[in-house]
Amino acid sequence: MTPTALRRATPPVAGPPASDESLSTAAHVLRRCRSLAAPALAAAVGQLHPWVAEMARYALGRDAGGDVGHGGGKGIRQALAVLGAQAVGGEPRAGVPAAVAVELVHTFSLLHDDIMDGDALRRGRPAVWKAYGTGPAVLAGDALFALGVDTLAAAPHAGPAVHRLSAALKDLTNGQADDLRFAERPWTGSTSVGADEYAAMAERKTGSLLGCALALGALLGGAPAPTVASLDRAGRHLGVGFQIADDVLGIWGDPSRTGKPVHGDLLRGRKTLPVLAALGAAPEGGELADLLTAPGALDGAGARRAAELVEQAGGRAHAEREARRRLAAADALLASSDLAPGPLGELRSLVSALSGRTV
């Protein structure tokens, strides 16, 4: 993928566009790490029941019966795991079990999230539950979860590695629980969702697994505990920034690029940071609060107007600033860690590219 294509992939939402050099480096890193992990990922999925494996391949971005590639996404978690191992002096292949385990667990979470959220599309095509049915999709998710844990159980440092993955999974499920409960709470008033609660949810739901990918790679690469912990924190900041960027795309993203309906998060009534920030700027209510608290879901015209009001109130700008702050925090932690210069530069290029949400 060329730097121009990377920049086209999604509109910048978290900061100024990254340099062509950073984009080129990020694209190269992602391709290299995906290629390194792909055979092990394919071999892992091949252990599953043939029908479950078919669903897993579909979820990972292949049509039924196709080979497993790098996954339906860009392979960011795989790259973090491989670079985590390299950055602490390990061989790139040392991070492959972590890359495979985290990719499998991430895919499990997406299968179940789509069911819980009622999302019919994933990356521009029917979600697994729409393509195969709800029960089969739950089964495939469960199988991927178990396979991810089993992959690490067979790797070096298995005990600490499985423990770290289990802790991340606990955080992930707690974050998903928070997100689902947020839907039951009002948009305004004393029991409405606050920005601090949102940040804690985002760190658990998204940051935990990115932190786990980076930390697991370092652990398998032989890093000492303080370095592993520092990289986990860096990945968590990166995950929160990534989640906020996703929130912005969930309202203003191009459906042809995001694979989601325009204004999709508003239509679904999701409590995302741009909307929460806009409501916080006008706590007494106003037109936006009236729209969101009216009986029934927003229609297309209501969602368009709500998006305009969120932007006018500064909700989008606030979210973009917070995403930049989180990504800067991740970069600072990476820069202050005792890491090998080459892999460190590649990690920082990934963060730079993600600052425009272009990979």
C-alpha positions in Angstrom: 0.0 0.0 0.0 1.5 3.4 -1.0 1.6 6.4 1.3 -1.0 8.1 -0.9 -3.3 5.1 -0.6 -2.7 5.0 3.2 -3.7 8.7 3.5 -6.8 8.0 1.4 -7.9 5.0 3.5 -9.7 7.1 6.1 -9.9 10.8 6.7 -7.5 12.2 9.3 -9.4 12.6 12.6 -6.8 12.7 15.3 -4.3 15.2 14.1 -2.3 16.6 11.2 -1.5 14.1 8.4 1.6 12.0 9.0 4.6 12.5 6.7 4.9 10.4 3.6 8.0 8.8 5.2 6.1 7.7 8.3 3.2 6.4 6.2 5.6 4.5 3.9 7.4 3.0 6.9 4.1 2.1 8.6 2.8 0.4 5.5 6.0 -1.6 5.1 6.0 -2.6 8.8 2.4 -3.8 8.6 3.0 -5.9 5.5 6.2 -7.4 6.9 4.6 -8.3 10.3 1.4 -9.7 8.6 3.5 -11.8 6.3 5.5 -13.2 9.2 2.4 -14.1 11.2 0.2 -15.3 8.4 1.5 -19.0 8.2 1.1 -19.4 11.9 -2.3 -17.8 11.9 -3.4 -20.1 9.1 -2.0 -23.2 10.9 -3.9 -22.2 14.1 -7.2 -21.8 12.3 -6.7 -25.1 10.5 -6.9 -26.8 13.9 -10.6 -25.9 14.2 -13.6 -27.9 13.1 -14.0 -27.3 9.3 -17.2 -25.4 9.6 -15.9 -23.2 12.4 -12.7 -22.7 10.5 -14.7 -21.5 7.5 -16.4 -18.9 9.7 -13.1 -17.9 11.2 -11.5 -17.4 7.8 -14.5 -15.3 6.8 -14.1 -13.2 9.9 -10.4 -12.8 9.2 -11.1 -11.3 5.8 -11.4 -14.3 3.5 -14.4 -15.7 1.7 -15.7 -19.1 2.7 -13.1 -21.8 2.0 -10.3 -19.3 1.3 -6.9 -19.2 3.0 -6.3 -17.1 6.1 -4.3 -14.0 5.4 -3.5 -11.2 7.6 -7.0 -10.6 8.9 -9.7 -8.3 7.7 -8.1 -5.3 9.3 -4.6 -3.8 8.8 -2.9 -6.1 11.3 -2.0 -3.4 13.8 -2.1 -5.8 16.8 0.1 -8.3 14.9 2.6 -5.6 14.2 2.7 -4.5 17.8 3.4 -8.0 19.0 6.2 -8.6 16.5 7.8 -5.2 17.0 7.5 -5.6 20.8 9.7 -8.7 20.6 12.2 -7.0 18.2 12.3 -3.8 20.3 13.7 -5.6 23.3 16.3 -7.5 21.4 14.4 -10.7 20.5 14.0 -12.2 17.0 10.9 -11.1 15.1 9.6 -14.7 15.1 9.6 -14.6 18.9 6.6 -12.3 18.8 4.6 -14.5 16.3 2.7 -16.5 19.0 1.7 -13.3 20.6 0.6 -11.8 17.2 -1.5 -14.9 16.4 -3.0 -15.1 19.9 -4.0 -11.5 20.0 -5.4 -11.5 16.4 -7.6 -14.5 17.3 -8.8 -13.0 20.5 -9.5 -9.7 18.8 -11.5 -11.4 16.1 -13.5 -13.3 18.8 -14.3 -9.9 20.4 -15.5 -8.5 17.0 -17.8 -11.5 16.4 -19.4 -11.1 19.7 -19.5 -7.3 19.6 -21.4 -7.3 16.3 -24.0 -9.6 17.8 -24.4 -7.5 21.0 -24.5 -4.2 19.1 -26.7 -5.5 16.3 -24.2 -4.4 13.7 -25.0 -6.1 10.4 -21.9 -5.0 8.6 -18.2 -5.5 9.4 -15.6 -4.0 7.0 -18.2 -3.4 4.3 -19.7 -6.9 4.1 -22.2 -8.9 6.2 -21.0 -9.6 9.8 -20.5 -13.3 10.6 -23.8 -13.5 12.5 -25.6 -12.1 9.4 -23.7 -14.4 7.0 -23.9 -17.6 9.1 -26.4 -17.0 11.9 -26.2 -15.9 15.5 -25.6 -19.2 17.1 -22.8 -20.2 14.7 -21.2 -16.8 15.1 -21.2 -17.2 18.9 -19.6 -20.7 18.5 -16.9 -19.4 16.2 -16.1 -16.6 18.6 -15.8 -19.1 21.5 -13.5 -21.3 19.4 -11.3 -18.3 18.5 -11.0 -17.4 22.1 -10.0 -20.9 23.1 -7.5 -21.1 20.2 -5.9 -17.8 21.2 -5.2 -19.0 24.7 -4.0 -22.4 23.5 -1.6 -20.7 21.1 0.1 -18.9 24.0 0.0 -21.9 26.2 2.4 -23.6 23.7 4.8 -20.7 23.6 7.9 -19.9 25.7 7.1 -18.1 29.0 3.6 -19.7 28.7 2.6 -19.1 32.3 3.2 -15.3 32.4 2.0 -14.9 28.8 -1.3 -16.6 29.4 -1.8 -14.7 32.6 -1.2 -11.4 30.8 -3.7 -12.4 28.0 -6.3 -13.4 30.6 -5.9 -10.1 32.4 -6.4 -8.2 29.1 -9.5 -10.4 28.3 -11.0 -9.5 31.7 -10.4 -5.8 31.0 -11.9 -6.2 27.5 -15.1 -7.9 28.8 -15.4 -5.3 31.6 -15.1 -2.5 29.0 -17.7 -4.1 26.8 -20.0 -4.4 29.8 -19.5 -0.7 30.6 -20.3 0.2 26.9 -23.5 -1.9 27.0 -24.6 -0.4 30.3 -23.9 3.1 29.0 -26.7 2.6 26.5 -29.2 2.3 29.4 -28.1 5.6 31.0 -29.6 9.0 30.2 -27.8 11.5 27.9 -28.2 14.3 30.5 -28.5 14.7 34.3 -26.7 13.4 37.3 -26.6 9.8 36.1 -25.4 10.5 32.6 -22.1 9.1 31.4 -19.0 11.3 32.2 -15.8 11.7 30.2 -13.8 9.9 32.8 -16.1 6.9 32.7 -15.8 6.9 28.9 -12.0 7.0 29.1 -12.0 4.0 31.5 -14.3 2.1 29.2 -12.2 2.8 26.1 -9.0 1.7 27.9 -10.6 -1.6 28.9 -12.4 -2.3 25.7 -9.8 -1.2 23.2 -6.6 -0.3 25.0 -6.2 -3.5 26.9 -5.7 -5.6 23.8 -3.3 -3.2 22.1 -1.3 -3.0 25.3 -1.4 -6.7 25.6 -0.1 -7.2 22.1 2.9 -4.9 22.6 3.6 -6.3 26.1 3.3 -9.9 25.1 5.7 -9.4 22.2 8.2 -7.9 24.7 7.6 -10.7 27.2 8.3 -13.4 24.6 11.3 -11.4 23.4 12.8 -11.7 26.9 12.2 -8.2 28.3 12.3 -7.5 32.0 9.0 -6.9 33.8 9.4 -3.1 34.0 9.8 -2.8 30.2 6.8 -5.1 29.6 4.7 -3.0 31.9 5.8 0.3 30.3 4.9 -1.1 26.8 1.5 -2.3 28.1 0.8 1.3 29.2 1.9 2.7 25.9 -0.4 0.3 24.0 -3.3 1.3 26.3 -2.8 4.9 25.5 -2.6 4.0 21.8 -5.8 2.0 22.1 -7.8 4.9 23.7 -6.6 7.2 21.0 -7.6 4.6 18.4 -11.1 4.2 20.0 -11.7 8.0 20.0 -10.6 8.2 16.4 -13.1 5.4 15.7 -15.8 7.4 17.5 -15.2 10.3 15.2 -15.3 8.0 12.1 -18.5 6.5 13.5 -20.2 9.9 13.0 -18.3 11.6 10.2 -16.5 8.8 8.4 -17.1 7.9 4.7 -19.2 4.7 4.6 -17.3 3.5 1.5 -14.2 3.5 3.6 -15.4 2.6 7.1 -17.8 -0.1 6.0 -20.4 1.5 8.4 -23.5 3.6 7.7 -23.1 7.3 7.7 -23.9 8.8 11.2 -24.1 5.1 12.3 -23.2 5.7 16.0 -25.8 8.5 16.3 -28.5 6.4 14.7 -27.7 3.6 17.2 -27.6 6.0 20.1 -24.1 5.1 21.1 -22.5 7.3 23.8 -19.2 8.3 22.2 -16.8 11.0 23.2 -17.7 13.6 20.6 -21.3 13.6 21.7 -20.5 13.4 25.4 -18.1 16.4 25.1 -20.7 18.4 23.1 -23.4 17.8 25.7 -20.9 18.7 28.5 -20.3 22.1 26.8 -24.1 22.8 27.1 -25.1 20.9 30.3 -28.5 22.7 30.5 -29.7 21.0 27.3 -30.4 22.7 24.1 -31.3 21.4 20.7 -28.8 18.5 20.8 -30.1 17.2 24.1 -33.7 17.6 22.9 -32.9 15.5 19.8 -31.1 12.8 21.7 -33.7 12.5 24.5 -36.8 12.5 22.2 -38.7 9.2 22.2 -37.5 6.7 19.6 -34.3 6.5 17.6 -33.0 9.3 15.5 -33.9 9.1 11.8 -31.5 10.1 9.0 -32.4 13.8 9.2 -32.2 13.8 13.0 -28.8 12.2 12.9 -27.5 14.7 10.3 -28.7 17.6 12.5 -27.2 16.0 15.6 -23.9 15.6 13.9 -23.9 19.3 12.9 -24.7 20.3 16.5 -22.0 18.1 18.0 -19.5 19.7 15.7 -20.7 23.2 16.4 -20.5 22.6 20.1 -16.9 21.6 19.8 -17.4 17.9 20.4 -15.5 16.8 17.4 -12.6 19.1 18.1 -12.4 18.0 21.7 -12.3 14.3 20.7 -9.5 15.0 18.2 -7.5 16.8 20.8 -7.9 14.0 23.2 -6.9 11.4 20.6 -3.8 13.4 19.9 -3.0 13.6 23.6 -3.3 9.9 24.0 -1.2 9.1 21.0 1.5 11.6 22.2 1.5 9.8 25.6 2.0 6.5 23.8 4.8 7.9 21.8 6.5 9.4 24.9 6.4 6.1 26.7 8.0 4.3 23.7 10.7 7.0 23.4 11.5 6.8 27.1 11.8 3.0 27.1 15.1 1.1 26.6 14.3 -0.2 23.2 16.4 -1.1 20.1 16.5 2.0 17.8 15.3 0.3 14.6 12.1 -1.3 16.0 11.5 1.7 18.2 11.5 3.9 15.0 9.1 1.6 13.4 6.8 1.6 16.4 6.8 5.4 16.5 6.1 5.5 12.7 3.0 3.4 13.4 1.8 5.8 16.1 2.5 8.7 13.7 0.4 7.1 11.0 -2.4 6.3 13.4 -2.4 10.0 14.5 -4.2 10.6 11.2 -6.2 7.3 11.6 -4.9 6.3 8.2 -3.8 2.7 8.7 
